[in-house]
Amino acid sequence: MKNYKYFLKVALGLNLILIFGLMVYGYKENLPSDIKLIKGSSSEFYFDIPAVAMIYSKQDTDMRKVIDCNKSFSLKSNETGNYDMQVKLFGILPIETIPVSVIDQMYAVPAGTTIGIYVNTEGVLVIDTGEVTTVAGGKVEPCANTLQSGDYITKINGEKVVSKRKLMKRIQDCGGEGILFTVNRHGNEIEVKVIPAKTGMDEYKVGIWVRDDLQGLGTLTYVTGKEFGALGHSINDIDTGKMVTVSGGEIYNASILGIEKGSTGSPGEIEGIIEYAEEYFLGEIKRNKEFGIYGTIEDINKLGLNNNKAIPIALKQEVKTGKAYVRSAVSGAQKDYEIEIVKVDYSNSNTAKAMEIKITDPELIYLTGGIIQGMSGSPIIQNEKLIGAVTHVFVQDPTGGYGAFVESMIHASRE
């Protein structure tokens, strides 16, 4: 009986710990990962959790606050700077420290222009490995347990690799001797040795499928000065599904040839061609990040944005459910189409699905069926502020999809 009571006490204690842990986890889901404020402007927040938060600053009296997180509250500062908001459940147990940044108002020109995108991978991307047939007719897999999908081959026997053509030539010229590959795997540099297989007279293979460039259509989201942001999500390899590490790239004018309308179970797409001639060159791609591609514009006049003025960039807490507009050039000319923001997730700045949106404009639905491939990056505007970019389409309902906060895009461009 004594052991039974002890067991019950332990079980009850573990259940209470589990329940309390789940409760804390649930409350943390209501908290933003970070907060940004515009200097001199007030922002409203509502966390809806039984907690107390405190911000304390010796220099900025506006940021000395004790906050009841179960009620709506506002934050405002007339000084730029960085602060910490410490959140304690029931005012006792620390559950989160939220970084708070006060910044100057930012502005950008929302674009909506369809562009051609060409990127080079940093090294040569390994798509997959497999068997090869030797000159004797046997089957071997030289790269088994050495190279893997998603690896970037950056050097071969110490010599830098910049293209798959150069990689293939070095393998062909190896004479059957072991090859030392320098590989970038998940951000870590490693070295692996592979013994090529002789597959013919003076012919050698290692059994890998590789890629060194990618191209496609997308939408330019915004321009700030000479810098641009586009797509709203990263460029991922179509075979590996992983974000591509790029060494650089270019954006060009693109000509829209037609529209394949989206339908239930079949997302549509923009059909067009990329004009690779020098006169159609728009700018250089510098980075491929979680929220899109970023780079510099050579000549902003080539973008046809002369009638587009710079507007304020909204912070995520300014984004509200309700009417908004998406800017797109799918008709051949830039136009704003009405949409509805159905849901907003303020809790996590690191997601390309921060907003659930629905196309409501009859003209755009007639033209495209909703959101189609190539529209990723189309700027979303609400209350005359740039709030985000289209990122995904619902396959079963092309009038619906997701968008990312422009705040997240801007932040990623500066990392």
C-alpha positions as CSV (number, residue, x, y, z in Angstrom):
1,M,0.0,0.0,0.0
2,K,2.9,2.3,0.8
3,N,4.5,1.7,-2.5
4,Y,1.1,2.2,-4.3
5,K,0.6,5.7,-2.6
6,Y,4.2,6.6,-3.6
7,F,3.5,5.6,-7.2
8,L,0.3,7.7,-7.2
9,K,2.2,10.7,-5.9
10,V,4.9,10.4,-8.5
11,A,2.3,9.9,-11.3
12,L,0.3,12.9,-10.1
13,G,3.5,15.0,-10.0
14,L,4.5,14.0,-13.5
15,N,1.0,14.7,-14.8
16,L,1.1,18.2,-13.2
17,I,4.5,18.9,-14.7
18,L,3.2,17.7,-18.1
19,I,0.1,19.8,-17.9
20,F,2.0,22.8,-16.7
21,G,4.6,22.4,-19.5
22,L,1.8,22.1,-22.2
23,M,0.2,25.2,-20.7
24,V,3.4,27.2,-20.9
25,Y,4.1,26.0,-24.4
26,G,0.6,27.1,-25.4
27,Y,1.0,30.5,-23.9
28,K,4.4,30.9,-25.6
29,E,2.6,30.3,-29.0
30,N,0.7,33.6,-28.3
31,L,3.9,35.6,-27.9
32,P,5.8,37.2,-30.8
33,S,9.4,36.1,-31.4
34,D,10.4,39.8,-31.5
35,I,8.8,43.2,-31.6
36,K,9.8,46.2,-33.7
37,L,8.4,49.7,-33.2
38,I,8.6,52.8,-35.3
39,K,10.1,55.7,-33.5
40,G,7.4,58.1,-32.4
41,S,4.5,55.8,-33.3
42,S,2.3,53.8,-30.9
43,S,1.6,50.1,-31.6
44,E,-1.1,48.1,-30.0
45,F,-0.7,44.5,-28.7
46,Y,-2.8,41.8,-27.1
47,F,-1.1,38.6,-25.9
48,D,-4.1,37.1,-24.1
49,I,-2.2,35.2,-21.5
50,P,-2.1,35.4,-17.6
51,A,1.3,36.9,-17.4
52,V,3.1,40.1,-16.6
53,A,5.8,41.7,-18.8
54,M,8.4,44.2,-17.9
55,I,10.5,46.5,-20.0
56,Y,13.1,48.6,-18.2
57,S,15.4,51.2,-19.5
58,K,17.5,53.7,-17.6
59,Q,17.8,56.1,-20.6
60,D,14.3,55.9,-22.2
61,T,11.4,56.7,-19.8
62,D,8.9,55.7,-22.5
63,M,10.1,52.1,-22.3
64,R,9.9,51.7,-18.5
65,K,6.7,49.6,-18.3
66,V,5.0,46.9,-16.3
67,I,2.4,45.2,-18.6
68,D,-0.6,43.1,-17.9
69,C,-0.5,40.6,-20.8
70,N,-4.1,39.6,-20.3
71,K,-5.2,43.0,-21.5
72,S,-4.5,45.2,-24.6
73,F,-1.5,47.5,-24.2
74,S,0.4,50.0,-26.3
75,L,4.1,50.6,-26.8
76,K,5.7,53.8,-28.0
77,S,9.2,55.3,-27.8
78,N,10.7,58.5,-29.1
79,E,14.2,57.1,-29.2
80,T,15.7,54.3,-31.4
81,G,17.3,51.5,-29.5
82,N,17.1,47.9,-28.4
83,Y,15.3,46.5,-25.3
84,D,14.2,43.3,-23.7
85,M,10.6,42.5,-22.6
86,Q,10.7,39.8,-19.8
87,V,7.4,37.9,-19.7
88,K,6.5,36.0,-16.4
89,L,3.6,33.6,-16.1
90,F,1.3,34.8,-13.3
91,G,4.0,37.4,-12.6
92,I,6.3,34.7,-11.2
93,L,7.6,32.2,-13.6
94,P,9.8,33.5,-16.5
95,I,8.6,32.0,-19.8
96,E,10.0,34.3,-22.5
97,T,12.3,37.2,-23.1
98,I,11.2,39.1,-26.2
99,P,13.7,41.5,-28.0
100,V,12.2,44.9,-28.7
101,S,13.7,47.2,-31.3
102,V,12.7,50.8,-32.0
103,I,13.6,51.8,-35.5
104,D,13.1,54.7,-37.9
105,Q,10.2,54.5,-40.4
106,M,11.3,52.6,-43.6
107,Y,9.9,53.1,-47.1
108,A,9.9,51.0,-50.3
109,V,8.5,51.1,-53.8
110,P,6.1,48.1,-54.2
111,A,6.8,46.6,-57.6
112,G,4.7,43.6,-58.7
113,T,6.8,43.2,-61.9
114,T,7.3,39.7,-63.4
115,I,11.0,39.0,-63.7
116,G,13.3,36.3,-65.0
117,I,15.6,34.8,-62.4
118,Y,18.9,33.0,-63.1
119,V,21.1,31.8,-60.2
120,N,24.4,30.0,-60.0
121,T,24.9,27.5,-57.1
122,E,27.9,27.9,-54.8
123,G,29.9,25.0,-56.1
124,V,28.0,22.1,-57.8
125,L,24.9,20.8,-56.2
126,V,24.6,17.0,-55.8
127,I,21.0,16.0,-56.7
128,D,21.4,12.3,-56.2
129,T,23.9,9.4,-56.4
130,G,23.5,6.0,-58.1
131,E,25.0,3.0,-59.9
132,V,27.2,3.0,-63.0
133,T,28.1,0.1,-65.3
134,T,31.8,-0.7,-65.4
135,V,33.7,-1.6,-68.6
136,A,33.5,-5.2,-67.4
137,G,29.7,-5.0,-67.2
138,G,29.4,-4.9,-63.4
139,K,27.3,-2.5,-61.3
140,V,29.0,-0.3,-58.8
141,E,28.0,2.8,-56.8
142,P,31.3,4.8,-56.2
143,C,29.7,7.5,-54.1
144,A,27.7,5.3,-51.8
145,N,28.0,6.5,-48.1
146,T,30.2,9.4,-49.2
147,L,28.4,12.0,-51.2
148,Q,24.7,12.6,-50.6
149,S,21.8,14.7,-52.0
150,G,22.1,18.3,-51.0
151,D,25.9,18.4,-50.9
152,Y,27.8,21.2,-52.6
153,I,31.1,20.1,-54.2
154,T,33.3,23.2,-54.0
155,K,36.7,21.6,-54.8
156,I,38.1,18.6,-56.5
157,N,41.7,17.6,-55.4
158,G,42.0,21.1,-54.0
159,E,41.0,22.9,-57.1
160,K,37.9,25.2,-57.0
161,V,34.9,23.9,-58.9
162,V,32.7,26.5,-60.5
163,S,30.7,24.5,-63.0
164,K,29.5,21.0,-63.6
165,R,31.4,21.0,-66.9
166,K,34.6,21.5,-65.1
167,L,33.7,18.9,-62.5
168,M,33.0,16.3,-65.2
169,K,36.3,17.1,-67.0
170,R,38.3,16.6,-63.8
171,I,36.6,13.2,-63.2
172,Q,37.2,12.2,-66.7
173,D,40.9,13.1,-66.5
174,C,41.5,11.3,-63.2
175,G,43.0,8.2,-64.8
176,G,41.2,5.9,-62.3
177,E,43.0,7.4,-59.3
178,G,41.0,8.3,-56.1
179,I,39.4,11.8,-56.1
180,L,39.2,14.0,-53.1
181,F,36.0,16.1,-53.0
182,T,35.7,19.1,-50.7
183,V,32.1,19.4,-49.8
184,N,29.8,21.9,-48.1
185,R,27.3,19.8,-46.2
186,H,24.7,21.7,-44.1
187,G,27.2,24.6,-43.8
188,N,30.1,22.4,-42.7
189,E,33.1,21.8,-44.9
190,I,34.2,18.2,-45.1
191,E,36.4,16.1,-47.4
192,V,35.4,12.7,-48.9
193,K,37.4,10.4,-51.2
194,V,35.8,8.6,-54.1
195,I,37.3,5.9,-56.4
196,P,35.9,6.5,-59.9
197,A,34.7,3.5,-61.9
198,K,36.1,2.8,-65.4
199,T,33.1,2.7,-67.7
200,G,34.8,2.7,-71.1
201,M,38.0,3.3,-72.9
202,D,39.6,6.2,-71.0
203,E,36.2,7.0,-69.5
204,Y,35.5,7.3,-65.8
205,K,32.4,8.1,-63.7
206,V,31.4,8.4,-60.1
207,G,27.6,8.1,-60.4
208,I,26.3,11.5,-59.4
209,W,23.6,13.8,-60.8
210,V,24.5,17.5,-60.3
211,R,23.2,21.0,-61.1
212,D,25.1,24.3,-61.2
213,D,22.3,26.8,-62.1
214,L,18.6,27.4,-61.8
215,Q,16.2,29.7,-63.7
216,G,12.5,30.6,-63.6
217,L,9.9,33.3,-63.3
218,G,8.9,35.2,-60.2
219,T,7.7,38.6,-59.0
220,L,9.8,41.6,-57.8
221,T,8.3,42.6,-54.4
222,Y,10.0,46.0,-53.6
223,V,12.8,48.3,-54.4
224,T,14.5,50.5,-51.8
225,G,17.1,52.8,-53.4
226,K,19.3,50.5,-55.4
227,E,18.3,47.3,-53.5
228,F,15.5,44.9,-54.2
229,G,13.7,42.0,-52.6
230,A,11.7,39.4,-54.5
231,L,9.7,36.1,-54.3
232,G,8.9,36.2,-50.6
233,H,10.4,32.7,-50.1
234,S,13.7,31.1,-50.9
235,I,14.7,29.4,-54.1
236,N,14.7,25.7,-53.4
237,D,16.0,23.0,-55.7
238,I,13.2,21.2,-57.4
239,D,14.7,17.7,-56.8
240,T,16.1,18.0,-53.2
241,G,13.5,20.5,-51.9
242,K,16.3,22.3,-50.1
243,M,17.2,25.9,-50.2
244,V,19.9,26.5,-52.8
245,T,23.2,28.1,-51.7
246,V,23.9,30.6,-54.5
247,S,27.2,32.2,-55.5
248,G,25.3,34.9,-57.4
249,G,22.8,35.5,-60.2
250,E,20.9,38.0,-62.3
251,I,17.4,39.2,-62.8
252,Y,16.1,40.1,-66.3
253,N,12.9,41.4,-68.0
254,A,10.5,38.6,-68.7
255,S,7.8,38.5,-71.4
256,I,4.5,36.9,-70.4
257,L,3.2,34.7,-73.3
258,G,0.2,33.4,-71.6
259,I,-1.6,32.3,-68.3
260,E,-2.4,28.8,-67.3
261,K,-5.3,29.3,-64.9
262,G,-5.3,27.5,-61.6
263,S,-8.1,25.0,-60.7
264,T,-8.8,22.7,-57.8
265,G,-5.9,20.3,-57.4
266,S,-3.9,22.0,-60.2
267,P,-2.1,25.3,-59.5
268,G,-1.7,27.4,-62.6
269,E,1.4,29.3,-63.8
270,I,2.6,32.2,-65.8
271,E,4.0,31.1,-69.1
272,G,6.7,33.3,-70.4
273,I,10.3,33.7,-71.6
274,I,13.3,35.3,-70.0
275,E,15.1,37.9,-72.1
276,Y,18.8,37.2,-71.5
277,A,20.1,39.9,-73.8
278,E,22.2,42.6,-72.2
279,E,19.5,45.3,-72.8
280,Y,17.1,43.3,-70.6
281,F,19.4,42.9,-67.7
282,L,17.9,44.4,-64.5
283,G,20.2,43.6,-61.6
284,E,22.4,41.2,-59.7
285,I,21.2,38.6,-57.1
286,K,23.4,38.7,-54.0
287,R,21.6,36.4,-51.6
288,N,19.0,33.6,-51.4
289,K,17.4,33.6,-48.0
290,E,14.3,32.2,-46.3
291,F,12.1,35.1,-47.4
292,G,13.3,35.6,-50.9
293,I,16.2,36.7,-53.1
294,Y,17.9,40.0,-52.6
295,G,20.3,42.1,-54.7
296,T,21.0,45.4,-56.5
297,I,19.2,47.1,-59.4
298,E,21.4,48.4,-62.2
299,D,18.9,50.9,-63.6
300,I,15.6,51.4,-61.8
301,N,14.1,53.1,-64.9
302,K,14.1,49.7,-66.6
303,L,11.6,48.4,-64.1
304,G,8.8,50.6,-65.3
305,L,8.0,51.8,-61.8
306,N,8.0,55.5,-62.6
307,N,4.4,55.9,-61.5
308,N,5.0,53.8,-58.3
309,K,5.8,55.9,-55.3
310,A,7.6,54.8,-52.1
311,I,5.2,54.0,-49.3
312,P,5.8,53.1,-45.6
313,I,6.8,49.6,-44.7
314,A,4.3,48.2,-42.1
315,L,5.5,46.2,-39.1
316,K,3.7,42.9,-38.5
317,Q,1.6,44.2,-35.7
318,E,0.1,46.7,-38.1
319,V,-1.2,43.9,-40.4
320,K,-4.9,43.3,-39.8
321,T,-7.6,40.9,-41.1
322,G,-9.8,42.3,-43.7
323,K,-9.4,44.1,-47.1
324,A,-6.1,44.5,-48.7
325,Y,-4.6,44.6,-52.3
326,V,-2.1,42.5,-54.2
327,R,-0.1,44.2,-56.9
328,S,0.6,42.2,-60.0
329,A,1.5,42.6,-63.7
330,V,0.0,39.3,-64.9
331,S,-2.4,41.2,-67.2
332,G,0.6,42.8,-68.9
333,A,0.3,46.0,-66.8
334,Q,0.7,46.7,-63.1
335,K,-2.6,46.7,-61.3
336,D,-3.8,46.4,-57.7
337,Y,-6.4,43.6,-57.1
338,E,-8.5,43.3,-54.0
339,I,-7.9,40.4,-51.6
340,E,-9.0,39.5,-48.1
341,I,-6.5,38.8,-45.3
342,V,-8.3,35.9,-43.5
343,K,-5.8,35.2,-40.7
344,V,-2.6,36.7,-39.3
345,D,0.0,34.8,-37.2
346,Y,2.0,37.3,-35.2
347,S,3.8,34.7,-33.1
348,N,6.6,33.7,-35.4
349,S,8.5,36.1,-37.6
350,N,10.3,33.2,-39.3
351,T,7.6,31.9,-41.5
352,A,6.5,32.4,-45.1
353,K,3.0,31.6,-44.0
354,A,2.4,34.5,-41.7
355,M,-0.8,35.6,-43.4
356,E,-3.6,33.5,-44.9
357,I,-5.1,35.4,-47.9
358,K,-7.9,34.9,-50.3
359,I,-8.3,36.5,-53.8
360,T,-11.6,38.3,-54.0
361,D,-11.1,40.4,-57.1
362,P,-13.3,39.0,-59.9
363,E,-11.0,40.3,-62.6
364,L,-7.9,38.5,-61.2
365,I,-9.9,35.3,-60.6
366,Y,-11.1,35.5,-64.2
367,L,-7.6,36.1,-65.5
368,T,-5.6,33.5,-63.4
369,G,-8.1,31.5,-61.3
370,G,-6.4,33.0,-58.2
371,I,-2.7,32.6,-57.2
372,I,-0.5,30.9,-59.7
373,Q,3.1,30.0,-60.0
374,G,5.2,33.1,-60.9
375,M,3.1,35.3,-58.7
376,S,5.3,34.6,-55.6
377,G,6.6,37.9,-54.4
378,S,3.6,39.9,-55.5
379,P,3.5,42.8,-53.0
380,I,0.5,43.0,-50.5
381,I,-0.7,46.5,-49.6
382,Q,-3.0,47.5,-46.8
383,N,-4.0,51.0,-45.6
384,E,-1.4,52.5,-48.1
385,K,1.4,50.5,-46.5
386,L,3.5,47.6,-47.9
387,I,2.7,44.8,-45.5
388,G,4.0,41.6,-47.2
389,A,4.3,39.4,-50.3
390,V,2.4,36.4,-51.7
391,T,4.3,33.2,-51.1
392,H,2.1,30.1,-51.5
393,V,-1.1,28.9,-53.1
394,F,-3.6,26.3,-51.7
395,V,-3.5,23.5,-54.2
396,Q,-7.2,22.6,-53.5
397,D,-8.3,26.2,-53.7
398,P,-6.2,28.5,-55.9
399,T,-8.1,31.6,-54.7
400,G,-6.4,31.0,-51.3
401,G,-2.8,31.0,-50.1
402,Y,-0.2,32.5,-47.8
403,G,1.9,35.6,-47.5
404,A,5.0,36.6,-45.6
405,F,5.5,39.8,-43.6
406,V,7.5,42.4,-45.4
407,E,9.2,43.1,-42.0
408,S,10.5,39.5,-42.2
409,M,11.8,40.1,-45.8
410,I,13.6,43.3,-44.8
411,H,15.1,41.7,-41.8
412,A,16.4,38.7,-43.8
413,S,17.9,41.0,-46.4
414,R,20.2,42.5,-43.7
415,E,21.3,39.3,-42.0
